[in-house]
Amino acid sequence: MIQDAPNLLFMTGYQNASWTLGADVSVRLFIRLLRLMERKRARAMVPRTSAPMQEHPMMDLTSTYFVTAGRVFPRGGTGEWSPKTNYFADMAGAKWGSIADLHFL
């Protein structure tokens, strides 16, 4: 999700594996969040960082089109804001990771 943008998911894949694996991880987590919203009768999720952090590109690719587009793409950070790097670890986090710190509207 994108910081301060309610209910918006920006889906990315992996730069070193099948793009669909990354999309699968993203959708799995998003569905979990939507179900939690439904249980809480929330209308919106608004992700926000709890502290300033260093930003990182979502992908470390050097193709001209990607470098140019990277100026407008969302950026990653650290922790739960970090780009996906390992399908198995990312999927485990999407399925069973903590979402207790979320705030709903």
Backbone torsions as a table, in degrees:
resi	resn	phi	psi	omega
1	MET	NA	165.0	-176.2
2	ILE	-109.0	130.9	-176.8
3	GLN	-53.4	133.9	176.4
4	ASP	65.9	9.8	176.7
5	ALA	-110.3	107.6	-176.3
6	PRO	-62.9	133.9	172.1
7	ASN	56.4	28.8	-178.0
8	LEU	-111.4	126.0	177.7
9	LEU	-112.6	127.5	174.0
10	PHE	-107.7	109.0	-173.4
11	MET	-89.5	131.6	176.1
12	THR	-128.4	161.2	175.9
13	GLY	-110.5	-156.0	178.4
14	TYR	-104.0	144.7	176.6
15	GLN	-81.7	-18.7	-176.8
16	ASN	-117.6	15.1	178.7
17	ALA	-153.0	-176.0	-179.5
18	SER	-59.5	132.2	179.3
19	TRP	-60.0	-35.8	-177.0
20	THR	-66.6	-27.0	175.8
21	LEU	-62.4	-43.9	178.3
22	GLY	-65.6	-38.8	177.7
23	ALA	-64.2	-37.7	178.4
24	ASP	-61.6	-43.9	178.3
25	VAL	-62.2	-46.8	-178.5
26	SER	-61.0	-45.6	-178.5
27	VAL	-66.8	-39.1	179.3
28	ARG	-58.2	-46.7	179.2
29	LEU	-67.7	-41.6	-178.9
30	PHE	-62.7	-40.5	177.9
31	ILE	-63.6	-40.4	175.8
32	ARG	-58.8	-43.2	179.9
33	LEU	-66.6	-41.1	178.3
34	LEU	-63.0	-39.4	178.5
35	ARG	-66.1	-38.8	177.2
36	LEU	-65.8	-40.3	176.5
37	MET	-59.6	-43.2	-179.4
38	GLU	-62.5	-44.1	179.1
39	ARG	-62.9	-36.4	-179.2
40	LYS	-87.9	-2.5	-176.8
41	ARG	55.9	39.4	179.0
42	ALA	-88.6	150.0	178.8
43	ARG	-101.7	-18.2	-176.2
44	ALA	-151.0	148.6	169.4
45	MET	-116.5	133.6	179.2
46	VAL	-129.8	100.1	-179.4
47	PRO	-70.7	138.1	177.9
48	ARG	-144.0	143.3	175.8
49	THR	-76.5	150.4	179.3
50	SER	-88.5	-18.1	179.8
51	ALA	-153.8	157.0	176.8
52	PRO	-59.7	147.2	177.8
53	MET	-146.2	160.6	177.6
54	GLN	-74.3	134.0	179.5
55	GLU	-87.5	149.9	178.1
56	HIS	-134.8	149.7	173.5
57	PRO	-63.4	149.3	178.4
58	MET	-68.5	-28.6	178.8
59	MET	-135.6	145.6	179.3
60	ASP	-104.6	61.8	-179.2
61	LEU	-108.8	151.5	-174.9
62	THR	-114.1	6.3	176.8
63	SER	-59.4	141.9	-176.9
64	THR	-54.9	-45.7	-178.6
65	TYR	-63.7	-34.2	-179.3
66	PHE	-75.1	-40.4	177.4
67	VAL	-62.0	-43.1	178.9
68	THR	-64.5	-46.8	-179.8
69	ALA	-69.3	-26.3	180.0
70	GLY	-59.3	-21.1	178.9
71	ARG	-69.5	-23.9	-178.9
72	VAL	-112.4	-11.5	177.9
73	PHE	-71.0	151.2	172.0
74	PRO	-60.1	154.0	-179.4
75	ARG	-111.7	158.2	177.5
76	GLY	-97.1	178.9	179.3
77	GLY	-142.5	-130.2	179.5
78	THR	-123.6	165.5	180.0
79	GLY	63.6	-132.6	-179.4
80	GLU	-67.0	-11.4	178.5
81	TRP	-94.3	1.1	-176.7
82	SER	-78.1	147.7	176.7
83	PRO	-62.1	153.4	178.5
84	LYS	-68.2	138.8	-179.8
85	THR	-133.7	-22.4	-175.8
86	ASN	-139.6	113.4	-174.6
87	TYR	-53.8	-47.8	-174.9
88	PHE	-66.5	-44.6	177.6
89	ALA	-66.7	-41.6	-179.3
90	ASP	-65.7	-40.9	179.5
91	MET	-67.8	-39.2	176.7
92	ALA	-60.5	-42.5	177.6
93	GLY	-65.2	-38.6	179.4
94	ALA	-67.0	-36.3	-178.2
95	LYS	-81.7	-42.4	-170.0
96	TRP	-126.5	0.8	-179.0
97	GLY	-66.8	160.1	-178.1
98	SER	-71.1	132.7	171.7
99	ILE	-126.3	21.5	-176.6
100	ALA	-69.6	-24.1	-176.4
101	ASP	-85.9	7.7	-177.0
102	LEU	-77.6	146.8	176.8
103	HIS	-117.6	133.1	-175.4
104	PHE	-116.5	154.7	177.2
105	LEU	-111.5	NA	NA
